[in-house]
Amino acid sequence: MSSLSPARDDLRIEPGFPVVISPRAGVTLTLEEATPALRPVVDDCLERAGGVRFTGFAVPSIDAFQRFAASFGEPLIGYEFASTPRSQVEGAVYTSTEYPPHRSIPLHNEQAYTREWPMRIWFHCALAARAGGATPIADSRAIYRALDPALVRRFAERELLYVRNFGQGLDLPWQQVFGSADRAKVEGYCAARGIECEWRTGDDGEQLLRTRERCQAVARHPRTGDDVWFNQAHLFHLSALDDDMQDALVDAVGLENVPRNVYYGDGAPLEAEALAQIRAVLEQQRVVFPWLDGDVLMLDNMLSAHARDPFEGPRKVVVAMAQSYTPARAPQRAVMAR
């Protein structure tokens, strides 16, 4: 059969998490050429498995990756209300988190710290690192089941309050996060999403912004009906930082002004033992595979969490997202921690 009209028989499909799809032996395909055969396979397995890895296909450019991600029928979306630095590479394709290579990024679901998130996310390895640099994944359903039911119930009922302080040179500037230096536009964005915002003036006259948003700790997938652990409490909590960094931040700006922190929805502090259990379960659920140049990983963002391991040497992994989703329930009014 011509490689320009591939069929399912031209593909090798390995079940698991993630499902791994590659050209069968002797078949040479670009990812775009394979798309007509890949789409029904993805439709069949993505929401059962949670993720699909495409390996062994030629991906000649970032634009080719972008066209592949867009071929699943939903417009690609931008990276709004960012929590980590990223740069636009091309169109709706962004760098993966620009974070020091010697540091790891724990498992998380994209934008689970807010009430609007992408349902689909793609990662493309344009250049694998010389050492390390994997993108571990985990099944959010398995995480939910592995946690103490009493903890899950408590978090689900009380929800979470994310508090962010922009400015002071300590985190992303609010102008970058909101894509605008117009305070009225920032206020409009927050009002439309139930995010409380508060402006302050720093000692040097800098306009500082504090936001508070009450969000879910668990969620239910709108199509599969699966309950999933879906938040970033372990990432936003001050304890995610090294002890020395915690002390330095609090000494410098005070606990209420640290760049980010998270509480129960009523403003009460999270228990250290709860965060320790969450981090331990996440560590147990990691699934790791080595990137190969050209690989593409497609995840259902609610069913699968992702991370990043430290690495050495150059590494280029880019990201695309689609299918923005907002749960029907309106957010409750946030209460600031005291």
N, C-alpha and C positions, 0 to 999 in steps of 0.2 A: 504494500500500500504506500502511496506517496506520502511523504512527511508533511505535505501541505494540506492533507485531509485526514488527520490521524483519527483512529477509533480507540475505544477503550482497550482493545486487544494490544494496542501499541504501548500501553502503560503497565508498569509494575506497581501494584498497590499492596502495601504492607500495613495491616491493621495495628493499632496500638495508640498510644498517646505520646506524640502526635501520630496520626496516620501519615505514612511516608509514601509519596508518589514520585516515581521516576520513569524515564523511558525504559522500555524493556531492552534487553541485550540486543545490540545491532541496530537500534533505532536512534537516529539523531534528530532532535527537535529543539526549536526555540520554545520558550514558555508561551509566546503569543501563538505560535502554530498549534500548540497543544491545547489552547484554551477551549475550543469547541468540545473536545473530549473530556477536559478536566471539569468543566462546569457542572455537568450532571453528577459526577463523582463527588464533588464538593457539596452539592446540594444534598446528597444522600448521607454524607458522613460527618460534616462539620459540626452540626449541633448534637450529634451522638458522641463524637470523640472529643470535641472541644477545640481541636487544632489540626492543621494539615501542613506538612512540610513538603515542599517541592524541591527536589534535588536532582542534579544531572541534566537539567534543561539549560540551554544557553539563554542568558539575559544580557543582550549587548549594550544596554544603556539604562540610565535612570528613567528616561522617558518610556522605555519599553516596560519597565517595572510599573510605572504609573498607569500605563494603558492596561496592563494586566489587572491591576487592582480595580480600576474603573470598569472593567469588563463584567463585573458581577452585578451590574444593574443599578448601583447606587452612586450618586455623585460623591466624590471624595470631599472631605471637610477639613477645615483649618484647625489649628491647635489653639483653642481659646482658653482663657482663664488658666494659663500655664502655671505649673508648680516647679518646673525645672527648665533650665536654659536649652533651647533648641534653635536651629537656624533653618530657614526655608531653603531647600536645595533646588527644587524645580517644581513649579505648579503647586500641587497639594502634597508634595513629598518633603519630609523634614529629616534632619539628622536625628538619630536617637539621642538620648539625653547627653548633653555635653558636660560630663562629670569627670573628675580626675581619673585617669586610667588605673591607678593603684587602688581605687575604692570600689567596693561592690555596691550594687543597687538592689535592695531586697525585693522579693516578690510583691507584686501589686497589680491590680486591674486599672487600666488607664482611666484617669479622671474619676475614680471612685470616691474622691474627696468632694464631689459636688453632686448635684441632682440631674445632671445632663452629661451623657457620655456616649462615645462611639460603640456600636455593637460589633463592628468589624475592625480589625487592625492587622496590617501586613508589615512584616520586617523583611528587608532585602539585604543580604550580605554582599556588598559590592567588593569588599576586600576583607578577608579573614585576618585576624591578628596573628602575629608570629607565635604567641603563646597566650592561652586563656581567651577571655572575651566571649564566652558562651552566653547565650540568652536562655537561661533556665526557664522552664514553665511549670505550672502546677494546675491541677484540676480544682476549680473553686468549689465544686460539689463535694469533692473528697475532703477539702479543708473544712467545710461546714460540718461534715459528718464526724471528723476527727476531733473537733473541739468539744470541750465539756458542754453538754446540752444546757446546763445552768448558765454558763458564761454566754452561750449563744442567745439564750432567751433574754438574759439581762441586757445585752447589747442591742438586741432587736427592739425591745420595749423602750429603752431609754434613748436610743439613737446616739448620734455623735455631733459635737459642735466643733467645727474647725475655725480656728482664729488665726488670721494672717496679718502681719504687720509689714507693710511695704515702705522701703526707704531706709535711711540710716546707713546705706552702703553695705547691708548685711545679707540681702537676698535680691531676687529679681526686682527691678524698679516697676512700680505700678504702670508706668507708661508702656513698658514692654509686655507685661502680663495682659493688659487690656487692649493693646494695639492702638492707643490713643493718648495724647497729652491733654485732652479736653475733659475736665472734671465732670461736666454735664453728661457726656457720653458714658463715662464710667458709672455715674449714678444711675443712668438709664438702664445700662446692662445689668447692674445689681438689682434694681427694682423689679425688672422683668423676671428675675430668677429667684426672688426671695432672699437675696443676700443683703445683710445689713452692712452699711459702710459708714465710716466715721473719719472725717478729715481732722488732722492736727497740724500744727506748725512746729517744726523742729527748732532747736536752739539757733541754728544757722539760717533759719527762714525757709528751709526745705518743706514742701508740702508732703506730709506723711499720711498714709491711708491705712486704716484698719478695717478688715472685713470679718464678718462672722456668718457662718452658714451652718444650719442644722441639717444633717444628712442621714441617710440610711447606714446601718451597720451590716445588715443582710438585705438581700433582694431576691425577687422571684423572676426567673427568666420569662419574658412575655410570650415566647412560643413553646418552649419545652415544659414550662411549669416547674422547673427545678429550683429549689432553694439554694442560694450560693452565699458564701462569705464575701462581702463586697464593700470594702472600705480601705482607708489608708491610715488607720489609727496608729499602727506600729511604725509608720514612716513619719507622720506629722508630730507625733509625741516628742517632747523635748528629750526623752530618754533614748531616742534614736541616735543622738549625738554622743561622742566620747565624753566621759566625765569632765575632762579639762575644758572642752568646748562648751559644755553646759554651764559650768561655773563662770567661764569668761563672759558668756553672753548675758547671764543674769546679772553679773557684777557690772557690766557695761550699760545695759539698758533697762534692767528690771524684768521680772518674770512676765509682767503683763505686756511687755513690748518685744519679746523675742520674736524672730521672724515668723515662726509657725508653731502652733501647739494644738492639742485636741483634748476635749473633755467629753464627758457625757452630755447629752443634749440639754440637761438642766443646768449645766455649768459645773457640776461636781467633778473632781479629779478621777481619772482612771486609775485602777489599782495596778501596782507594779507587778503583782503575781499574774494578773490577767494578761498584761502585755507580754510577760515572759512566756506564758503558755502559748499565746498566739504566735510569737516568733519561733518557738520550738516546733509547733505543728507546721508552720510554713517551711521550716528547714527540712523536716521529715518528708514533705510532699514534693520537693524539687525533682524535676526530671531534666537531665542535662544531655545535650548532644553537641558535638563540635560543628561549628559553622564550616561550610565549604564555600569557596567563591561561587557566586551565582545563586546560592540557595535563597528561597523565599519561604517564610513561615506565615501562615494565615491563621489567626485565632478568632474565635468568638470571645469578645472581651469580657463578657459576663461569666462565661463558663471556664475561662482560662486566665490565670495570672501569669505575669512574665517578670523577669529580673535581668540583671547584667553582672557577669563576673569580671573581676579585674583582668587586665591584659597588658601585654608588652608589645611594643612596635606599633606601626600604623594599623588602624582598623576603621572600616567604613561600613556602618549598618544604617540604613535609612528606613523611614517609617511612612506609611500612609494609613488613613483612617476613613471610615464611611459609616453611614446609617446612624445618625445621631438619634438618641433615644432619651425621652424624659418620662419617668413614671407618672401615672395619672394623678396620684395623690399630691396635693399641694404641700410644700414645706411648711412646718410650723415656725413660729417666731423664735428666733435664737435668743438665748439668754447668755450674757457675758459672764465668764467665770470671774469669781471674786477672790 
